[in-house]
Amino acid sequence: MPWYSEKIGPLPAGVWLGVVVAGVGGGLLWSRRRASAGPEVSTGADTGTGEVQSPLVPAALGALPGGISVQGPATNEEWVAQATALLTDQGHPADVVEVALTHYIQGASLTAAETVYKNLAVALIGYPPLPLPRPAPAPTPIPVPSPTPTAGHHYEVQFHRISSKTNARSLEYRFSDPPVSTPNNIETALRRTVSDGRNARYLPYYIKTHGYWPASAALHVTVIKTGAVRAA
């Protein structure tokens, strides 16, 4: 009787040999597949921005030409560089992508276009490896003080005799009340003084001297005073 026909326990020796060979072959095949798959990827971690850190996406590795393996980024700057390279290979503008992803890792507010590039990068290689800075809180607006309301005012005509050559605008300031002597009010008062017919004899001198009244002039000067118009 051949040796493989002899029974060992309930089965012939040939059957036991086949079981052993099949087990060893299966173990070798499983070991080879596990070694070719590379080290296991670590699980996710909190990035500090409310987003969960994901591992390097296997689909991205498989999409690279020639089956080239990619080492996961160790810093956020490396993450930007790798994501920019991958997106550039897909036809996106490198400079625009790099700016968008740099803004993202700096914790800056992103535009709609920058958000699209950030999402594409995350889909390719996961989130940056290090926590991102949180956006700075919006500054508290400084309240603008309300302007102090201008006091009520009115115009009145006064008679003045000047002893020396005098600048007409300075004369208006001299006899007007300071709280209401704004540039616009002074300009209005000066025009009224110049156009007053009682001052017509001095106009040639005023024009020749570019805004001065002559010495010994007796003038009817319009000035600005605080408060309502006085009753006659």
Secondary structure by P-SEA (a helix, b strand, c coil): ccccccccccccaaaaaaaaaaaaaaaaaaaaaaaaaccccccccccccccccccccaaaaaaccccccccccccaaaaaaaaaaaaaaacccaaaaaaaaaaaaacccccaaaaaaaaaaaacccccccccccccccccccccccccccccbbbbbbbbbbcccccaaaaaaaacccccccaaaaaaaaaaaaaccccccaaaaaaaaccccccccccbbbbbbccccccc
